[in-house]
Amino acid sequence: MDILNTELIAGITLLHAFLAVFVVLIAGIAVQALRKDKLAGQDLQREATCPHCGWKGRLSKYQRKCPGCNQQV
């Protein structure tokens, strides 16, 4: 354990350096997690309103039929 207490520069020990690197890595992971815009598949979903029955909800951009009345949206 004496190796972790080895002074590198101006009172900064090897343990301090390892902890700093660890904190920077964790912060980087947290920032990347917050930067995600959409989950996989969400870009395929669209808000839709059926003109025939008034149904409102999310549909796949490739689906053209209302789940309420089975008419073209």
MOPAC internal coordinates of N, CA, C and O (Angstrom, degrees):
PM7 1SCF
backbone

  N    0.0000 0     0.00 0     0.00 0    0    0    0
  C    1.4399 1     0.00 0     0.00 0    1    0    0
  C    1.5262 1   111.60 1     0.00 0    2    1    0
  O    1.2310 1   120.67 1   166.82 1    3    2    1
  N    1.3090 1   116.33 1   -13.18 1    3    2    1
  C    1.4670 1   118.71 1   179.32 1    5    3    2
  C    1.5200 1   111.50 1   -66.55 1    6    5    3
  O    1.2310 1   120.27 1   154.70 1    7    6    5
  N    1.3025 1   117.09 1   -25.30 1    7    6    5
  C    1.4717 1   119.55 1  -178.75 1    9    7    6
  C    1.5282 1   111.31 1   -67.39 1   10    9    7
  O    1.2310 1   119.97 1   149.39 1   11   10    9
  N    1.3399 1   117.65 1   -30.61 1   11   10    9
  C    1.4631 1   120.47 1   178.36 1   13   11   10
  C    1.5267 1   111.88 1   -73.00 1   14   13   11
  O    1.2310 1   120.51 1   157.80 1   15   14   13
  N    1.3147 1   116.63 1   -22.20 1   15   14   13
  C    1.4612 1   120.75 1   179.11 1   17   15   14
  C    1.5274 1   112.00 1   -91.80 1   18   17   15
  O    1.2310 1   120.29 1  -172.65 1   19   18   17
  N    1.3192 1   117.06 1     7.35 1   19   18   17
  C    1.4609 1   120.67 1   178.64 1   21   19   18
  C    1.5206 1   109.28 1   -68.14 1   22   21   19
  O    1.2310 1   121.09 1   -50.95 1   23   22   21
  N    1.3290 1   115.53 1   129.05 1   23   22   21
  C    1.4616 1   120.40 1  -178.52 1   25   23   22
  C    1.5239 1   109.40 1   -79.69 1   26   25   23
  O    1.2310 1   120.94 1   -51.36 1   27   26   25
  N    1.3384 1   115.81 1   128.64 1   27   26   25
  C    1.4584 1   120.61 1   179.03 1   29   27   26
  C    1.5250 1   110.82 1   -92.29 1   30   29   27
  O    1.2310 1   120.79 1   116.08 1   31   30   29
  N    1.3115 1   116.09 1   -63.92 1   31   30   29
  C    1.4641 1   121.57 1  -177.56 1   33   31   30
  C    1.5215 1   108.62 1  -143.71 1   34   33   31
  O    1.2310 1   119.55 1   -51.62 1   35   34   33
  N    1.2905 1   118.46 1   128.38 1   35   34   33
  C    1.4685 1   125.77 1   170.89 1   37   35   34
  C    1.5198 1   113.82 1    45.74 1   38   37   35
  O    1.2310 1   119.55 1  -131.36 1   39   38   37
  N    1.2959 1   118.47 1    48.64 1   39   38   37
  C    1.4574 1   122.08 1   175.74 1   41   39   38
  C    1.5184 1   114.60 1    87.01 1   42   41   39
  O    1.2310 1   119.88 1   179.18 1   43   42   41
  N    1.3206 1   117.84 1    -0.82 1   43   42   41
  C    1.4669 1   121.22 1   178.23 1   45   43   42
  C    1.5198 1   107.74 1   -88.43 1   46   45   43
  O    1.2310 1   121.19 1   -59.10 1   47   46   45
  N    1.3197 1   115.34 1   120.90 1   47   46   45
  C    1.4527 1   119.71 1  -178.24 1   49   47   46
  C    1.5230 1   110.16 1   -92.02 1   50   49   47
  O    1.2310 1   121.12 1    -9.27 1   51   50   49
  N    1.2879 1   115.46 1   170.73 1   51   50   49
  C    1.4652 1   121.15 1   178.31 1   53   51   50
  C    1.5252 1   110.51 1   -63.35 1   54   53   51
  O    1.2310 1   120.17 1   145.33 1   55   54   53
  N    1.3175 1   117.29 1   -34.67 1   55   54   53
  C    1.4637 1   121.57 1   177.02 1   57   55   54
  C    1.5324 1   110.51 1   -63.45 1   58   57   55
  O    1.2310 1   119.99 1   137.16 1   59   58   57
  N    1.3240 1   117.62 1   -42.84 1   59   58   57
  C    1.4636 1   121.18 1   177.34 1   61   59   58
  C    1.5369 1   110.49 1   -60.62 1   62   61   59
  O    1.2310 1   120.48 1   137.61 1   63   62   61
  N    1.3183 1   116.69 1   -42.39 1   63   62   61
  C    1.4666 1   120.93 1  -179.63 1   65   63   62
  C    1.5248 1   110.37 1   -63.57 1   66   65   63
  O    1.2310 1   120.06 1   135.49 1   67   66   65
  N    1.3278 1   117.48 1   -44.51 1   67   66   65
  C    1.4698 1   120.36 1   178.45 1   69   67   66
  C    1.5247 1   111.68 1   -62.89 1   70   69   67
  O    1.2310 1   120.34 1   138.03 1   71   70   69
  N    1.3111 1   116.96 1   -41.97 1   71   70   69
  C    1.4660 1   120.26 1   178.28 1   73   71   70
  C    1.5219 1   111.43 1   -64.28 1   74   73   71
  O    1.2310 1   119.85 1   140.69 1   75   74   73
  N    1.3202 1   117.89 1   -39.31 1   75   74   73
  C    1.4660 1   121.06 1   178.91 1   77   75   74
  C    1.5281 1   110.69 1   -64.41 1   78   77   75
  O    1.2310 1   120.24 1   136.64 1   79   78   77
  N    1.3101 1   117.14 1   -43.36 1   79   78   77
  C    1.4711 1   120.89 1   178.35 1   81   79   78
  C    1.5271 1   109.99 1   -63.89 1   82   81   79
  O    1.2310 1   120.16 1   139.06 1   83   82   81
  N    1.3099 1   117.30 1   -40.94 1   83   82   81
  C    1.4604 1   121.49 1   179.11 1   85   83   82
  C    1.5303 1   111.07 1   -62.38 1   86   85   83
  O    1.2310 1   120.10 1   135.19 1   87   86   85
  N    1.3270 1   117.41 1   -44.81 1   87   86   85
  C    1.4670 1   121.87 1   179.84 1   89   87   86
  C    1.5267 1   110.64 1   -64.09 1   90   89   87
  O    1.2310 1   120.03 1   139.14 1   91   90   89
  N    1.3232 1   117.55 1   -40.86 1   91   90   89
  C    1.4629 1   120.91 1   178.78 1   93   91   90
  C    1.5309 1   110.43 1   -64.60 1   94   93   91
  O    1.2310 1   119.55 1   139.17 1   95   94   93
  N    1.3062 1   118.47 1   -40.83 1   95   94   93
  C    1.4712 1   121.25 1   178.19 1   97   95   94
  C    1.5279 1   111.29 1   -64.42 1   98   97   95
  O    1.2310 1   120.12 1   135.70 1   99   98   97
  N    1.3102 1   117.38 1   -44.30 1   99   98   97
  C    1.4660 1   121.03 1   178.97 1  101   99   98
  C    1.5242 1   110.49 1   -63.76 1  102  101   99
  O    1.2310 1   120.20 1   138.51 1  103  102  101
  N    1.3297 1   117.23 1   -41.49 1  103  102  101
  C    1.4638 1   120.62 1   178.09 1  105  103  102
  C    1.5319 1   110.69 1   -63.70 1  106  105  103
  O    1.2310 1   119.97 1   140.36 1  107  106  105
  N    1.3260 1   117.67 1   -39.64 1  107  106  105
  C    1.4639 1   121.18 1   177.74 1  109  107  106
  C    1.5164 1   111.70 1   -63.18 1  110  109  107
  O    1.2310 1   120.13 1   138.47 1  111  110  109
  N    1.3139 1   117.37 1   -41.53 1  111  110  109
  C    1.4648 1   121.16 1   177.79 1  113  111  110
  C    1.5228 1   110.18 1   -64.15 1  114  113  111
  O    1.2310 1   120.13 1   138.46 1  115  114  113
  N    1.3246 1   117.35 1   -41.54 1  115  114  113
  C    1.4633 1   121.11 1   179.67 1  117  115  114
  C    1.5274 1   110.86 1   -64.36 1  118  117  115
  O    1.2310 1   119.97 1   138.78 1  119  118  117
  N    1.3232 1   117.65 1   -41.22 1  119  118  117
  C    1.4662 1   120.80 1   179.74 1  121  119  118
  C    1.5220 1   110.14 1   -65.21 1  122  121  119
  O    1.2310 1   119.67 1   138.27 1  123  122  121
  N    1.3097 1   118.24 1   -41.73 1  123  122  121
  C    1.4650 1   121.30 1   178.69 1  125  123  122
  C    1.5237 1   111.19 1   -64.25 1  126  125  123
  O    1.2310 1   120.19 1   143.43 1  127  126  125
  N    1.3180 1   117.24 1   -36.57 1  127  126  125
  C    1.4695 1   120.39 1   178.95 1  129  127  126
  C    1.5198 1   110.98 1   -67.60 1  130  129  127
  O    1.2310 1   120.09 1   145.34 1  131  130  129
  N    1.3167 1   117.43 1   -34.66 1  131  130  129
  C    1.4559 1   120.87 1  -179.92 1  133  131  130
  C    1.5218 1   112.60 1   -77.51 1  134  133  131
  O    1.2310 1   119.50 1   158.64 1  135  134  133
  N    1.3203 1   118.56 1   -21.36 1  135  134  133
  C    1.4586 1   122.17 1  -176.77 1  137  135  134
  C    1.5207 1   113.30 1   -83.04 1  138  137  135
  O    1.2310 1   119.45 1   171.01 1  139  138  137
  N    1.3188 1   118.65 1    -8.99 1  139  138  137
  C    1.4587 1   120.45 1  -179.66 1  141  139  138
  C    1.5164 1   109.61 1   -63.25 1  142  141  139
  O    1.2310 1   120.68 1   -54.87 1  143  142  141
  N    1.3301 1   116.31 1   125.13 1  143  142  141
  C    1.4510 1   120.81 1  -177.39 1  145  143  142
  C    1.5246 1   112.27 1   -81.44 1  146  145  143
  O    1.2310 1   120.31 1   126.52 1  147  146  145
  N    1.3092 1   117.00 1   -53.48 1  147  146  145
  C    1.4565 1   121.06 1  -175.90 1  149  147  146
  C    1.5258 1   109.68 1  -135.46 1  150  149  147
  O    1.2310 1   121.02 1   -29.79 1  151  150  149
  N    1.2859 1   115.66 1   150.21 1  151  150  149
  C    1.4509 1   120.18 1   172.29 1  153  151  150
  C    1.5155 1   108.71 1   -76.10 1  154  153  151
  O    1.2310 1   120.56 1   -20.80 1  155  154  153
  N    1.2995 1   116.54 1   159.20 1  155  154  153
  C    1.4582 1   120.42 1  -179.87 1  157  155  154
  C    1.5284 1   109.66 1   -60.50 1  158  157  155
  O    1.2310 1   120.39 1   -51.73 1  159  158  157
  N    1.3120 1   116.85 1   128.27 1  159  158  157
  C    1.4570 1   121.64 1   178.83 1  161  159  158
  C    1.5077 1   114.12 1    96.46 1  162  161  159
  O    1.2310 1   119.35 1   162.36 1  163  162  161
  N    1.3298 1   118.85 1   -17.64 1  163  162  161
  C    1.4547 1   120.00 1  -179.00 1  165  163  162
  C    1.5217 1   111.82 1   -70.38 1  166  165  163
  O    1.2310 1   120.05 1   154.65 1  167  166  165
  N    1.3301 1   117.51 1   -25.35 1  167  166  165
  C    1.4534 1   119.23 1   178.97 1  169  167  166
  C    1.5264 1   111.13 1   -72.50 1  170  169  167
  O    1.2310 1   119.78 1   168.67 1  171  170  169
  N    1.3161 1   118.02 1   -11.33 1  171  170  169
  C    1.4599 1   121.67 1   177.31 1  173  171  170
  C    1.5210 1   112.32 1   -89.79 1  174  173  171
  O    1.2310 1   119.78 1   169.53 1  175  174  173
  N    1.3193 1   118.02 1   -10.47 1  175  174  173
  C    1.4590 1   122.20 1  -177.97 1  177  175  174
  C    1.5288 1   110.54 1   -91.46 1  178  177  175
  O    1.2310 1   120.52 1   -40.31 1  179  178  177
  N    1.3272 1   116.62 1   139.69 1  179  178  177
  C    1.4615 1   122.71 1   179.20 1  181  179  178
  C    1.5177 1   109.30 1  -131.82 1  182  181  179
  O    1.2310 1   120.65 1   -34.14 1  183  182  181
  N    1.3256 1   116.37 1   145.86 1  183  182  181
  C    1.4610 1   121.35 1   172.59 1  185  183  182
  C    1.5295 1   107.52 1   -73.65 1  186  185  183
  O    1.2310 1   120.58 1   -43.38 1  187  186  185
  N    1.3292 1   116.49 1   136.62 1  187  186  185
  C    1.4606 1   120.04 1  -178.48 1  189  187  186
  C    1.5203 1   109.95 1  -142.32 1  190  189  187
  O    1.2310 1   121.50 1   -28.88 1  191  190  189
  N    1.3381 1   114.73 1   151.12 1  191  190  189
  C    1.4559 1   122.55 1   174.62 1  193  191  190
  C    1.5195 1   107.40 1  -130.93 1  194  193  191
  O    1.2310 1   120.70 1   -52.23 1  195  194  193
  N    1.3162 1   116.27 1   127.77 1  195  194  193
  C    1.4563 1   120.36 1   179.81 1  197  195  194
  C    1.5287 1   109.05 1   -80.32 1  198  197  195
  O    1.2310 1   119.65 1   -53.41 1  199  198  197
  N    1.3480 1   118.27 1   126.59 1  199  198  197
  C    1.4577 1   120.06 1   179.12 1  201  199  198
  C    1.5346 1   112.80 1   -74.75 1  202  201  199
  O    1.2310 1   120.09 1   163.69 1  203  202  201
  N    1.3353 1   117.43 1   -16.31 1  203  202  201
  C    1.4671 1   121.38 1  -176.65 1  205  203  202
  C    1.5270 1   112.53 1   -86.82 1  206  205  203
  O    1.2310 1   120.36 1   131.73 1  207  206  205
  N    1.3511 1   116.92 1   -48.27 1  207  206  205
  C    1.4605 1   119.08 1  -175.69 1  209  207  206
  C    1.5244 1   113.25 1  -113.29 1  210  209  207
  O    1.2310 1   119.88 1   170.78 1  211  210  209
  N    1.3478 1   117.84 1    -9.22 1  211  210  209
  C    1.4573 1   121.14 1   178.35 1  213  211  210
  C    1.5177 1   114.49 1    85.87 1  214  213  211
  O    1.2310 1   120.04 1  -172.56 1  215  214  213
  N    1.3316 1   117.52 1     7.44 1  215  214  213
  C    1.4644 1   121.02 1   179.01 1  217  215  214
  C    1.5185 1   109.43 1   -61.45 1  218  217  215
  O    1.2310 1   120.36 1   -41.57 1  219  218  217
  N    1.3500 1   116.91 1   138.43 1  219  218  217
  C    1.4620 1   122.54 1   175.85 1  221  219  218
  C    1.5151 1   108.62 1  -126.73 1  222  221  219
  O    1.2310 1   121.00 1   -41.97 1  223  222  221
  N    1.3205 1   115.68 1   138.03 1  223  222  221
  C    1.4621 1   119.63 1   178.40 1  225  223  222
  C    1.5052 1   111.23 1   172.32 1  226  225  223
  O    1.2310 1   121.48 1    14.85 1  227  226  225
  N    1.3278 1   114.78 1  -165.15 1  227  226  225
  C    1.4573 1   120.73 1  -178.79 1  229  227  226
  C    1.5218 1   109.47 1  -106.02 1  230  229  227
  O    1.2310 1   121.72 1   -46.02 1  231  230  229
  N    1.3275 1   114.31 1   133.98 1  231  230  229
  C    1.4577 1   121.98 1   177.15 1  233  231  230
  C    1.5193 1   109.34 1  -126.89 1  234  233  231
  O    1.2310 1   121.13 1   -22.90 1  235  234  233
  N    1.3068 1   115.44 1   157.10 1  235  234  233
  C    1.4522 1   120.17 1   170.61 1  237  235  234
  C    1.5188 1   108.11 1   -65.09 1  238  237  235
  O    1.2310 1   120.43 1   -33.55 1  239  238  237
  N    1.3230 1   116.78 1   146.45 1  239  238  237
  C    1.4580 1   118.12 1  -179.11 1  241  239  238
  C    1.5212 1   111.59 1   -67.99 1  242  241  239
  O    1.2310 1   119.78 1   166.03 1  243  242  241
  N    1.3316 1   118.02 1   -13.97 1  243  242  241
  C    1.4603 1   121.67 1   178.03 1  245  243  242
  C    1.5240 1   112.26 1   -94.68 1  246  245  243
  O    1.2310 1   119.94 1   165.45 1  247  246  245
  N    1.3287 1   117.72 1   -14.55 1  247  246  245
  C    1.4671 1   121.42 1   179.32 1  249  247  246
  C    1.5245 1   108.88 1   -85.78 1  250  249  247
  O    1.2310 1   120.22 1   -52.51 1  251  250  249
  N    1.3209 1   117.19 1   127.49 1  251  250  249
  C    1.4571 1   121.30 1  -176.36 1  253  251  250
  C    1.5241 1   112.81 1  -113.17 1  254  253  251
  O    1.2310 1   120.06 1  -175.46 1  255  254  253
  N    1.3359 1   117.48 1     4.54 1  255  254  253
  C    1.4658 1   120.13 1  -176.91 1  257  255  254
  C    1.5191 1   110.73 1  -113.27 1  258  257  255
  O    1.2310 1   121.53 1   -38.57 1  259  258  257
  N    1.3205 1   114.67 1   141.43 1  259  258  257
  C    1.4597 1   122.08 1   178.35 1  261  259  258
  C    1.5287 1   109.09 1   -72.75 1  262  261  259
  O    1.2310 1   119.40 1   -45.76 1  263  262  261
  N    1.3390 1   118.74 1   134.24 1  263  262  261
  C    1.4577 1   120.08 1   177.50 1  265  263  262
  C    1.5279 1   111.85 1   -73.67 1  266  265  263
  O    1.2310 1   119.80 1   164.53 1  267  266  265
  N    1.3158 1   117.98 1   -15.47 1  267  266  265
  C    1.4658 1   121.01 1  -179.08 1  269  267  266
  C    1.5201 1   113.07 1   -83.43 1  270  269  267
  O    1.2310 1   120.61 1   133.64 1  271  270  269
  N    1.3734 1   116.44 1   -46.36 1  271  270  269
  C    1.4759 1   118.89 1  -174.40 1  273  271  270
  C    1.5287 1   112.33 1  -123.90 1  274  273  271
  O    1.2310 1   119.18 1   178.93 1  275  274  273
  N    1.3095 1   119.16 1    -1.07 1  275  274  273
  C    1.4572 1   124.94 1   177.74 1  277  275  274
  C    1.5322 1   113.36 1    63.55 1  278  277  275
  O    1.2310 1   120.52 1  -154.50 1  279  278  277
  N    1.3329 1   116.62 1    25.50 1  279  278  277
  C    1.4629 1   121.80 1   175.59 1  281  279  278
  C    1.5255 1   109.76 1   -95.77 1  282  281  279
  O    1.2310 1   120.39 1   -16.53 1  283  282  281
  N    1.3167 1   116.87 1   163.47 1  283  282  281
  C    1.4654 1   121.76 1   176.83 1  285  283  282
  C    1.5296 1   109.86 1   -66.02 1  286  285  283
  O    1.2310 1   120.75 1   -46.35 1  287  286  285
  N    1.3258 1   116.17 1   133.65 1  287  286  285
  C    1.4669 1   121.38 1   178.18 1  289  287  286
  C    1.5198 1   108.03 1   -96.35 1  290  289  287
  O    1.2310 1   120.10 1   180.00 1  291  290  289

